[in-house]
Amino acid sequence: MLKVFLVEDEYVVRKGIRDNIDWTSEGFIFCGEAARRRTANWPIP
């Protein structure tokens, strides 16, 4: 499975993407989210 870390500055868009996709059934592990690239600039666990 691939890991997904979602980076999107618009909260409503980020929440919509996060909540409307069944990550596991699509073959992904949802690892987290960030509003800005700078806060997401570290390796995914």
C-alpha positions as CSV (number, residue, x, y, z in Angstrom):
1,M,0.0,0.0,0.0
2,L,1.1,3.5,-0.7
3,K,1.1,6.2,2.0
4,V,-0.6,9.5,1.3
5,F,0.1,12.8,3.0
6,L,-2.4,15.5,1.9
7,V,-1.1,19.1,1.6
8,E,-3.8,21.7,0.7
9,D,-4.1,25.2,2.0
10,E,-7.9,25.4,1.8
11,Y,-9.4,23.7,4.8
12,V,-12.8,22.9,3.1
13,V,-11.0,21.3,0.1
14,R,-8.6,19.4,2.4
15,K,-11.5,18.1,4.5
16,G,-13.5,17.1,1.5
17,I,-10.6,15.1,-0.1
18,R,-9.8,13.5,3.3
19,D,-13.3,12.5,4.2
20,N,-14.7,11.5,0.8
21,I,-12.1,9.0,-0.3
22,D,-12.1,5.5,1.1
23,W,-8.3,5.4,1.3
24,T,-8.0,1.7,2.3
25,S,-10.2,0.4,-0.5
26,E,-8.3,2.4,-3.0
27,G,-5.0,0.9,-1.8
28,F,-3.6,3.8,0.2
29,I,-2.8,4.5,3.8
30,F,-3.7,8.0,4.8
31,C,-0.8,9.3,7.0
32,G,-1.9,12.8,7.7
33,E,-2.4,16.3,6.4
34,A,-1.0,19.8,6.5
35,A,-2.1,23.2,5.4
36,R,1.3,24.3,4.1
37,R,4.2,22.6,2.4
38,R,6.6,23.9,5.0
39,T,4.8,22.1,7.8
40,A,4.7,19.0,5.7
41,N,8.4,19.0,4.8
42,W,9.5,15.9,6.7
43,P,9.5,12.2,5.8
44,I,6.3,10.2,6.2
45,P,6.5,7.6,8.9
